């Protein structure tokens, strides 16, 4: 068709369209603790659940970045821990032709959005395998959290945006 355009080509004839490829996804660290078993199974009260998470990225080579989504969950009955689970889920992303001003938003918003459903399933399975009802985390608005962190950084004068926030208590 006459109105279709092919990929953007720079003057040297190279493809300069921004691209993001997922090279790998994996569990980097997983820990499940059930310190008060079997007594914890003898209570009928619903535990209070605290969820914290952190997102970070590291360079892993030329145009390659490791993105880490760390989730810490603690469930307590009064002052006793019912369970604690910590997961660091990672993805390796190859980015090419991504403008510098879009690199951080991709690594701290889009990449975690891609990783989150997989991390969510792993957490749910780990909690279920500990003989508790599966923990089904609500979806997270990574863009809103990123913008909130950027605003805080702007007020503090730093250039580093690191998303580290609680995502809920029940």
C-alpha positions as CSV (number, residue, x, y, z in Angstrom):
1,X,0.0,0.0,0.0
2,X,1.2,3.5,-0.8
3,X,0.6,5.0,2.6
4,X,2.4,2.3,4.6
5,X,5.8,3.3,5.9
6,X,8.7,0.9,6.6
7,X,11.1,1.2,9.6
8,X,12.8,4.5,10.1
9,X,16.2,4.5,8.5
10,X,19.0,6.9,9.5
11,X,21.3,8.6,6.9
12,X,23.8,5.7,7.1
13,X,21.1,3.2,6.1
14,X,20.8,1.7,9.6
15,X,17.5,0.8,11.4
16,X,17.0,3.4,14.2
17,X,13.6,2.2,15.4
18,X,13.6,1.8,19.2
19,X,13.5,-1.9,20.2
20,X,13.1,-3.8,23.4
21,X,13.7,-7.6,23.6
22,X,13.2,-9.8,26.6
23,X,16.2,-12.1,26.6
24,X,15.4,-14.0,29.9
25,X,13.2,-14.0,32.9
26,X,14.1,-15.8,36.1
27,X,13.8,-16.2,39.9
28,X,16.9,-14.6,41.3
29,X,16.1,-15.2,44.9
30,X,13.1,-16.8,46.6
31,X,12.6,-17.4,50.3
32,X,9.5,-18.7,52.2
33,X,9.5,-18.9,55.9
34,X,6.8,-20.4,58.1
35,X,8.4,-19.8,61.6
36,X,5.4,-20.6,63.8
37,X,4.1,-23.8,62.3
38,X,2.3,-25.9,63.2
39,X,0.6,-23.5,65.7
40,X,-0.1,-21.0,63.0
41,X,-2.5,-23.5,61.4
42,X,-4.6,-23.7,64.6
43,X,-5.9,-20.1,64.4
44,X,-9.0,-19.1,62.5
45,X,-8.2,-15.4,62.4
46,X,-7.2,-13.7,59.1
47,X,-3.6,-12.5,59.1
48,X,-2.6,-8.9,58.5
49,X,-0.5,-8.8,55.3
50,X,2.1,-6.2,54.6
51,X,3.5,-6.0,51.1
52,X,6.6,-4.0,50.1
53,X,8.4,-3.9,46.8
54,X,11.5,-2.4,45.2
55,X,12.4,-2.0,41.5
56,X,15.9,-1.6,40.3
57,X,18.0,-2.1,37.2
58,X,21.7,-2.9,36.5
59,X,23.7,-2.7,33.3
60,X,24.5,-6.2,32.1
61,X,26.4,-5.4,28.9
62,X,26.1,-3.1,25.9
63,X,22.4,-2.3,25.5
64,X,21.5,-5.1,28.0
65,X,19.9,-4.4,31.3
66,X,18.8,-6.6,34.2
67,X,15.6,-5.4,35.8
68,X,14.9,-6.6,39.4
69,X,11.4,-6.7,40.9
70,X,11.7,-7.5,44.6
71,X,8.6,-8.2,46.6
72,X,8.6,-8.8,50.4
73,X,5.4,-10.1,52.1
74,X,4.9,-10.6,55.8
75,X,1.7,-12.0,57.2
76,X,1.1,-11.7,60.9
77,X,-1.5,-13.0,63.5
78,X,-1.3,-10.3,66.2
79,X,2.5,-10.4,67.0
80,X,3.3,-13.8,65.5
81,X,4.5,-14.2,62.0
82,X,2.2,-16.6,60.0
83,X,4.5,-16.5,57.0
84,X,7.1,-14.4,55.2
85,X,8.0,-14.6,51.6
86,X,10.7,-12.7,49.7
87,X,11.0,-12.9,45.9
88,X,13.5,-11.2,43.6
89,X,12.3,-11.8,40.1
90,X,14.5,-10.5,37.2
91,X,14.4,-10.0,33.5
92,X,17.2,-9.3,31.0
93,X,16.2,-6.7,28.5
94,X,18.1,-5.7,25.4
95,X,17.3,-2.2,24.4
96,X,18.4,-0.6,21.2
97,X,17.8,2.9,19.8
98,X,15.9,3.9,22.9
99,X,16.4,7.6,23.6
100,X,18.3,8.4,26.8
101,X,15.2,10.2,28.2
102,X,13.1,7.1,27.7
103,X,15.6,4.5,29.1
104,X,14.7,5.0,32.8
105,X,10.9,5.0,32.3
106,X,11.2,1.8,30.3
107,X,13.4,0.1,32.9
108,X,11.4,1.2,35.9
109,X,7.8,1.2,34.4
110,X,7.4,-1.0,31.4
111,X,9.9,-3.8,32.3
112,X,8.4,-4.3,35.7
113,X,4.9,-4.3,34.2
114,X,6.0,-7.2,32.0
115,X,7.6,-9.0,34.9
116,X,4.9,-8.5,37.5
117,X,2.4,-11.2,36.3
118,X,5.1,-13.9,36.5
119,X,6.3,-12.7,40.0
120,X,2.6,-12.6,41.1
121,X,2.1,-16.2,40.2
122,X,5.3,-17.4,41.9
123,X,4.3,-15.6,45.1
124,X,0.8,-17.1,45.0
125,X,2.2,-20.6,44.5
126,X,4.8,-20.2,47.2
127,X,2.2,-19.1,49.7
128,X,-0.2,-21.8,48.6
129,X,2.6,-24.4,49.0
130,X,3.1,-23.2,52.6
131,X,-0.5,-24.3,53.2
132,X,-2.1,-20.8,53.1
133,X,-4.6,-19.4,50.7
134,X,-2.8,-18.2,47.6
135,X,-1.8,-14.5,47.8
136,X,-3.2,-12.8,44.8
137,X,-1.6,-9.3,44.6
138,X,-3.6,-6.5,42.9
139,X,-2.1,-5.1,39.7
140,X,0.4,-2.2,40.4
141,X,0.4,1.1,38.5
142,X,4.1,1.3,38.0
143,X,3.8,4.5,35.9
144,X,2.0,6.4,38.8
145,X,4.7,5.1,41.3
146,X,7.5,6.2,38.9
147,X,6.0,9.7,38.6
148,X,5.6,9.9,42.4
149,X,9.2,9.0,42.9
150,X,10.4,11.4,40.2
151,X,8.5,14.2,42.0
152,X,10.1,13.3,45.3
153,X,13.5,13.2,43.7
154,X,12.9,16.6,42.1
155,X,12.1,18.1,45.5
156,X,15.3,16.5,47.0
157,X,17.6,17.5,44.1
158,X,18.8,14.0,43.3
159,X,18.9,12.4,39.8
160,X,18.3,8.8,41.0
161,X,14.8,7.4,40.8
162,X,14.5,4.1,42.7
163,X,11.0,2.8,43.3
164,X,10.8,1.4,46.8
165,X,7.3,1.6,48.3
166,X,4.6,-0.3,50.2
167,X,1.9,-1.6,48.0
168,X,-0.7,-2.6,50.5
169,X,-1.8,-3.9,53.8
170,X,-4.7,-6.1,54.5
